[in-house]
């Protein structure tokens, strides 16, 4: 059982066409995958319709969810970009959190944690307990990532999420063919971040399924 809710194709900075990305996930025994290419105010009108079209063409594979990753958008403009993405057909909204490996604007985590349409806060870096609590209260999932460099704060993220009861999921943030993770690898990422085996199982095989069931 495996669901990955944060991946990228050639529609942003990934290496694979959507079809190959989905096919490779299928061969790793994924049950579902979200394609969440990077968007901001300049490309949302191009990328989201292309993802929606790609998903229609991939319906013979596994369940594929059209999504976006709102990336480096100033917090005060994030709501407008999210609203437009959903109008165009995005069903899964990821926000590119305040990872230590990129110069993300301070306040991005807070904007994501308090937006009613955000599903996932990705690689949130040194997220504070206050912001984490807001994410938990608003049902925003917190990512434990397999992506190199973004994952250097996974241990901190797990500890703070645990302290306030925020729900976590493990994603690959795949950009290339070797980035997708099977269930065993996702479990290693989760436990390497300090989760117990029970917490890891929940983050890998329970919470992602609950999340996509809510999408219908």
BALOBA-1460 file (C-alpha; in Angstrom, 3 decimals):
// residues 216
<rec num="1" residu="x" x="0.000" y="0.000" z="0.000"/>
<rec num="2" residu="x" x="1.519" y="3.297" z="-1.024"/>
<rec num="3" residu="x" x="0.271" y="6.767" z="-1.846"/>
<rec num="4" residu="x" x="2.582" y="9.634" z="-2.785"/>
<rec num="5" residu="x" x="0.994" y="13.083" z="-2.605"/>
<rec num="6" residu="x" x="3.927" y="15.239" z="-3.704"/>
<rec num="7" residu="x" x="5.604" y="14.607" z="-7.088"/>
<rec num="8" residu="x" x="6.836" y="16.613" z="-10.070"/>
<rec num="9" residu="x" x="6.839" y="16.073" z="-13.839"/>
<rec num="10" residu="x" x="8.354" y="17.929" z="-16.803"/>
<rec num="11" residu="x" x="5.512" y="20.420" z="-16.419"/>
<rec num="12" residu="x" x="7.757" y="22.085" z="-13.828"/>
<rec num="13" residu="x" x="11.235" y="20.885" z="-12.814"/>
<rec num="14" residu="x" x="10.751" y="17.113" z="-12.937"/>
<rec num="15" residu="x" x="12.455" y="14.743" z="-15.364"/>
<rec num="16" residu="x" x="9.515" y="12.552" z="-16.429"/>
<rec num="17" residu="x" x="6.384" y="13.095" z="-18.456"/>
<rec num="18" residu="x" x="3.245" y="12.676" z="-16.352"/>
<rec num="19" residu="x" x="2.537" y="9.330" z="-18.020"/>
<rec num="20" residu="x" x="5.943" y="7.889" z="-17.172"/>
<rec num="21" residu="x" x="5.792" y="9.272" z="-13.649"/>
<rec num="22" residu="x" x="2.467" y="7.543" z="-13.051"/>
<rec num="23" residu="x" x="3.578" y="4.319" z="-14.720"/>
<rec num="24" residu="x" x="6.705" y="4.119" z="-12.560"/>
<rec num="25" residu="x" x="4.611" y="4.694" z="-9.443"/>
<rec num="26" residu="x" x="2.323" y="1.903" z="-10.579"/>
<rec num="27" residu="x" x="5.269" y="-0.474" z="-10.918"/>
<rec num="28" residu="x" x="6.274" y="0.354" z="-7.327"/>
<rec num="29" residu="x" x="2.795" y="-0.807" z="-6.285"/>
<rec num="30" residu="x" x="1.428" y="2.627" z="-5.522"/>
<rec num="31" residu="x" x="-2.321" y="2.874" z="-5.090"/>
<rec num="32" residu="x" x="-2.438" y="6.562" z="-5.982"/>
<rec num="33" residu="x" x="-0.213" y="9.501" z="-6.807"/>
<rec num="34" residu="x" x="-0.674" y="13.265" z="-6.926"/>
<rec num="35" residu="x" x="1.120" y="15.287" z="-9.583"/>
<rec num="36" residu="x" x="1.937" y="18.568" z="-7.870"/>
<rec num="37" residu="x" x="4.075" y="20.664" z="-10.167"/>
<rec num="38" residu="x" x="5.399" y="24.023" z="-9.032"/>
<rec num="39" residu="x" x="3.200" y="27.035" z="-9.751"/>
<rec num="40" residu="x" x="3.073" y="30.699" z="-8.939"/>
<rec num="41" residu="x" x="1.085" y="33.602" z="-10.381"/>
<rec num="42" residu="x" x="2.935" y="33.390" z="-13.718"/>
<rec num="43" residu="x" x="2.262" y="29.801" z="-14.757"/>
<rec num="44" residu="x" x="-0.769" y="28.494" z="-12.866"/>
<rec num="45" residu="x" x="-3.016" y="29.021" z="-15.909"/>
<rec num="46" residu="x" x="-0.723" y="26.848" z="-18.038"/>
<rec num="47" residu="x" x="0.372" y="24.101" z="-15.676"/>
<rec num="48" residu="x" x="-2.908" y="23.125" z="-14.009"/>
<rec num="49" residu="x" x="-4.897" y="22.489" z="-17.242"/>
<rec num="50" residu="x" x="-1.959" y="20.426" z="-18.536"/>
<rec num="51" residu="x" x="-1.939" y="18.298" z="-15.374"/>
<rec num="52" residu="x" x="-5.702" y="17.806" z="-15.566"/>
<rec num="53" residu="x" x="-5.391" y="16.697" z="-19.191"/>
<rec num="54" residu="x" x="-2.520" y="14.350" z="-18.356"/>
<rec num="55" residu="x" x="-4.568" y="12.724" z="-15.623"/>
<rec num="56" residu="x" x="-7.473" y="12.117" z="-17.978"/>
<rec num="57" residu="x" x="-5.062" y="10.301" z="-20.302"/>
<rec num="58" residu="x" x="-3.624" y="8.204" z="-17.454"/>
<rec num="59" residu="x" x="-6.916" y="6.867" z="-16.139"/>
<rec num="60" residu="x" x="-5.972" y="3.290" z="-17.146"/>
<rec num="61" residu="x" x="-3.087" y="3.263" z="-14.641"/>
<rec num="62" residu="x" x="-3.532" y="4.027" z="-10.933"/>
<rec num="63" residu="x" x="-5.581" y="6.778" z="-9.344"/>
<rec num="64" residu="x" x="-3.911" y="10.055" z="-10.214"/>
<rec num="65" residu="x" x="-4.807" y="13.321" z="-8.505"/>
<rec num="66" residu="x" x="-4.307" y="16.730" z="-10.141"/>
<rec num="67" residu="x" x="-2.506" y="19.063" z="-7.799"/>
<rec num="68" residu="x" x="-0.030" y="21.899" z="-7.488"/>
<rec num="69" residu="x" x="2.788" y="23.003" z="-5.245"/>
<rec num="70" residu="x" x="2.460" y="26.726" z="-4.560"/>
<rec num="71" residu="x" x="6.115" y="27.738" z="-4.639"/>
<rec num="72" residu="x" x="7.876" y="30.921" z="-3.505"/>
<rec num="73" residu="x" x="4.645" y="32.886" z="-3.670"/>
<rec num="74" residu="x" x="4.563" y="35.840" z="-1.243"/>
<rec num="75" residu="x" x="2.243" y="34.910" z="1.630"/>
<rec num="76" residu="x" x="-0.109" y="37.821" z="0.926"/>
<rec num="77" residu="x" x="-0.639" y="36.584" z="-2.657"/>
<rec num="78" residu="x" x="-0.925" y="32.884" z="-1.877"/>
<rec num="79" residu="x" x="-4.715" y="32.875" z="-1.482"/>
<rec num="80" residu="x" x="-5.195" y="34.270" z="-4.993"/>
<rec num="81" residu="x" x="-2.960" y="31.624" z="-6.594"/>
<rec num="82" residu="x" x="-4.580" y="28.787" z="-4.626"/>
<rec num="83" residu="x" x="-8.052" y="29.980" z="-5.600"/>
<rec num="84" residu="x" x="-7.076" y="30.086" z="-9.273"/>
<rec num="85" residu="x" x="-5.490" y="26.627" z="-9.151"/>
<rec num="86" residu="x" x="-8.683" y="25.144" z="-7.731"/>
<rec num="87" residu="x" x="-10.815" y="26.917" z="-10.324"/>
<rec num="88" residu="x" x="-8.710" y="25.286" z="-13.033"/>
<rec num="89" residu="x" x="-9.139" y="21.789" z="-11.574"/>
<rec num="90" residu="x" x="-6.424" y="21.251" z="-8.967"/>
<rec num="91" residu="x" x="-7.764" y="18.932" z="-6.272"/>
<rec num="92" residu="x" x="-4.696" y="18.723" z="-4.044"/>
<rec num="93" residu="x" x="-2.986" y="21.894" z="-2.850"/>
<rec num="94" residu="x" x="0.572" y="21.667" z="-1.542"/>
<rec num="95" residu="x" x="2.479" y="24.682" z="-0.255"/>
<rec num="96" residu="x" x="6.264" y="24.758" z="-0.554"/>
<rec num="97" residu="x" x="7.194" y="25.302" z="3.087"/>
<rec num="98" residu="x" x="10.090" y="27.119" z="4.698"/>
<rec num="99" residu="x" x="12.773" y="24.545" z="3.958"/>
<rec num="100" residu="x" x="16.272" y="25.494" z="5.076"/>
<rec num="101" residu="x" x="17.669" y="24.608" z="1.655"/>
<rec num="102" residu="x" x="15.938" y="27.482" z="-0.185"/>
<rec num="103" residu="x" x="15.247" y="31.167" z="0.570"/>
<rec num="104" residu="x" x="11.529" y="30.775" z="1.230"/>
<rec num="105" residu="x" x="9.806" y="33.909" z="2.507"/>
<rec num="106" residu="x" x="9.165" y="33.916" z="6.238"/>
<rec num="107" residu="x" x="5.447" y="33.658" z="6.867"/>
<rec num="108" residu="x" x="4.866" y="31.016" z="4.190"/>
<rec num="109" residu="x" x="4.312" y="28.256" z="6.758"/>
<rec num="110" residu="x" x="1.780" y="30.383" z="8.622"/>
<rec num="111" residu="x" x="-0.105" y="31.295" z="5.448"/>
<rec num="112" residu="x" x="-0.342" y="27.620" z="4.501"/>
<rec num="113" residu="x" x="-1.358" y="26.508" z="7.988"/>
<rec num="114" residu="x" x="-4.279" y="28.932" z="8.060"/>
<rec num="115" residu="x" x="-5.590" y="28.649" z="4.496"/>
<rec num="116" residu="x" x="-8.803" y="26.588" z="4.259"/>
<rec num="117" residu="x" x="-7.882" y="25.129" z="0.867"/>
<rec num="118" residu="x" x="-4.357" y="23.904" z="1.658"/>
<rec num="119" residu="x" x="-4.074" y="20.132" z="2.011"/>
<rec num="120" residu="x" x="-0.359" y="19.721" z="2.695"/>
<rec num="121" residu="x" x="2.507" y="21.816" z="4.026"/>
<rec num="122" residu="x" x="5.639" y="20.393" z="2.429"/>
<rec num="123" residu="x" x="9.104" y="20.331" z="4.036"/>
<rec num="124" residu="x" x="8.285" y="23.083" z="6.562"/>
<rec num="125" residu="x" x="11.814" y="23.441" z="7.934"/>
<rec num="126" residu="x" x="12.096" y="24.741" z="11.488"/>
<rec num="127" residu="x" x="8.355" y="25.202" z="11.855"/>
<rec num="128" residu="x" x="7.275" y="26.653" z="15.182"/>
<rec num="129" residu="x" x="4.923" y="24.977" z="17.616"/>
<rec num="130" residu="x" x="2.393" y="27.795" z="17.211"/>
<rec num="131" residu="x" x="2.236" y="27.413" z="13.428"/>
<rec num="132" residu="x" x="2.172" y="23.630" z="13.710"/>
<rec num="133" residu="x" x="-0.794" y="23.887" z="16.071"/>
<rec num="134" residu="x" x="-2.634" y="26.081" z="13.574"/>
<rec num="135" residu="x" x="-1.984" y="23.490" z="10.854"/>
<rec num="136" residu="x" x="-3.333" y="20.749" z="13.103"/>
<rec num="137" residu="x" x="-6.424" y="22.792" z="13.962"/>
<rec num="138" residu="x" x="-7.116" y="23.458" z="10.271"/>
<rec num="139" residu="x" x="-6.518" y="19.893" z="9.094"/>
<rec num="140" residu="x" x="-3.391" y="20.730" z="7.085"/>
<rec num="141" residu="x" x="-1.188" y="17.664" z="6.763"/>
<rec num="142" residu="x" x="2.521" y="17.941" z="7.521"/>
<rec num="143" residu="x" x="5.104" y="16.363" z="5.255"/>
<rec num="144" residu="x" x="8.022" y="14.192" z="6.272"/>
<rec num="145" residu="x" x="10.038" y="14.212" z="3.082"/>
<rec num="146" residu="x" x="12.359" y="11.850" z="1.321"/>
<rec num="147" residu="x" x="13.850" y="14.708" z="-0.691"/>
<rec num="148" residu="x" x="17.553" y="15.353" z="-0.094"/>
<rec num="149" residu="x" x="18.363" y="18.598" z="1.753"/>
<rec num="150" residu="x" x="14.697" y="19.292" z="2.428"/>
<rec num="151" residu="x" x="14.822" y="16.295" z="4.768"/>
<rec num="152" residu="x" x="17.487" y="17.715" z="7.111"/>
<rec num="153" residu="x" x="14.748" y="19.035" z="9.422"/>
<rec num="154" residu="x" x="12.560" y="15.910" z="9.361"/>
<rec num="155" residu="x" x="13.412" y="15.112" z="12.991"/>
<rec num="156" residu="x" x="12.372" y="18.573" z="14.150"/>
<rec num="157" residu="x" x="9.169" y="18.394" z="12.109"/>
<rec num="158" residu="x" x="8.217" y="15.036" z="13.632"/>
<rec num="159" residu="x" x="8.866" y="16.218" z="17.179"/>
<rec num="160" residu="x" x="6.810" y="19.386" z="16.831"/>
<rec num="161" residu="x" x="3.989" y="17.634" z="14.961"/>
<rec num="162" residu="x" x="3.838" y="14.971" z="17.659"/>
<rec num="163" residu="x" x="3.702" y="17.603" z="20.401"/>
<rec num="164" residu="x" x="0.538" y="19.218" z="19.028"/>
<rec num="165" residu="x" x="-1.113" y="16.201" z="17.387"/>
<rec num="166" residu="x" x="-0.631" y="17.296" z="13.772"/>
<rec num="167" residu="x" x="-1.092" y="14.576" z="11.166"/>
<rec num="168" residu="x" x="1.949" y="13.620" z="9.110"/>
<rec num="169" residu="x" x="2.449" y="11.889" z="5.791"/>
<rec num="170" residu="x" x="5.595" y="10.673" z="4.040"/>
<rec num="171" residu="x" x="6.131" y="11.831" z="0.457"/>
<rec num="172" residu="x" x="8.954" y="11.513" z="-2.024"/>
<rec num="173" residu="x" x="8.833" y="15.005" z="-3.576"/>
<rec num="174" residu="x" x="9.984" y="13.049" z="-6.619"/>
<rec num="175" residu="x" x="11.693" y="14.939" z="-9.424"/>
<rec num="176" residu="x" x="13.338" y="11.996" z="-11.187"/>
<rec num="177" residu="x" x="12.831" y="8.271" z="-11.863"/>
<rec num="178" residu="x" x="14.867" y="7.179" z="-8.850"/>
<rec num="179" residu="x" x="13.095" y="9.432" z="-6.355"/>
<rec num="180" residu="x" x="9.820" y="7.548" z="-5.962"/>
<rec num="181" residu="x" x="9.719" y="5.417" z="-2.825"/>
<rec num="182" residu="x" x="8.109" y="2.054" z="-2.256"/>
<rec num="183" residu="x" x="6.443" y="1.371" z="1.100"/>
<rec num="184" residu="x" x="9.591" y="-0.075" z="2.690"/>
<rec num="185" residu="x" x="11.654" y="2.978" z="1.767"/>
<rec num="186" residu="x" x="8.971" y="5.371" z="2.990"/>
<rec num="187" residu="x" x="8.939" y="3.521" z="6.307"/>
<rec num="188" residu="x" x="12.716" y="3.967" z="6.597"/>
<rec num="189" residu="x" x="12.369" y="7.704" z="5.989"/>
<rec num="190" residu="x" x="9.676" y="7.946" z="8.661"/>
<rec num="191" residu="x" x="11.570" y="5.955" z="11.280"/>
<rec num="192" residu="x" x="14.833" y="7.692" z="10.412"/>
<rec num="193" residu="x" x="13.065" y="10.950" z="11.269"/>
<rec num="194" residu="x" x="12.319" y="9.613" z="14.748"/>
<rec num="195" residu="x" x="8.852" y="8.150" z="14.355"/>
<rec num="196" residu="x" x="7.900" y="5.008" z="16.209"/>
<rec num="197" residu="x" x="6.948" y="2.060" z="14.034"/>
<rec num="198" residu="x" x="3.270" y="2.726" z="14.783"/>
<rec num="199" residu="x" x="3.591" y="6.411" z="13.872"/>
<rec num="200" residu="x" x="5.446" y="5.506" z="10.684"/>
<rec num="201" residu="x" x="2.773" y="3.011" z="9.648"/>
<rec num="202" residu="x" x="0.107" y="5.657" z="10.199"/>
<rec num="203" residu="x" x="2.009" y="8.276" z="8.191"/>
<rec num="204" residu="x" x="2.729" y="5.896" z="5.313"/>
<rec num="205" residu="x" x="-0.345" y="3.683" z="5.037"/>
<rec num="206" residu="x" x="-3.240" y="5.291" z="6.918"/>
<rec num="207" residu="x" x="-3.279" y="9.086" z="6.794"/>
<rec num="208" residu="x" x="-2.662" y="9.365" z="3.008"/>
<rec num="209" residu="x" x="-5.621" y="7.058" z="2.315"/>
<rec num="210" residu="x" x="-7.835" y="9.061" z="4.653"/>
<rec num="211" residu="x" x="-6.774" y="12.224" z="2.821"/>
<rec num="212" residu="x" x="-7.685" y="11.057" z="-0.673"/>
<rec num="213" residu="x" x="-10.963" y="9.538" z="0.513"/>
<rec num="214" residu="x" x="-11.994" y="13.056" z="1.515"/>
<rec num="215" residu="x" x="-11.432" y="14.145" z="-2.092"/>
<rec num="216" residu="x" x="-14.147" y="11.751" z="-3.272"/>
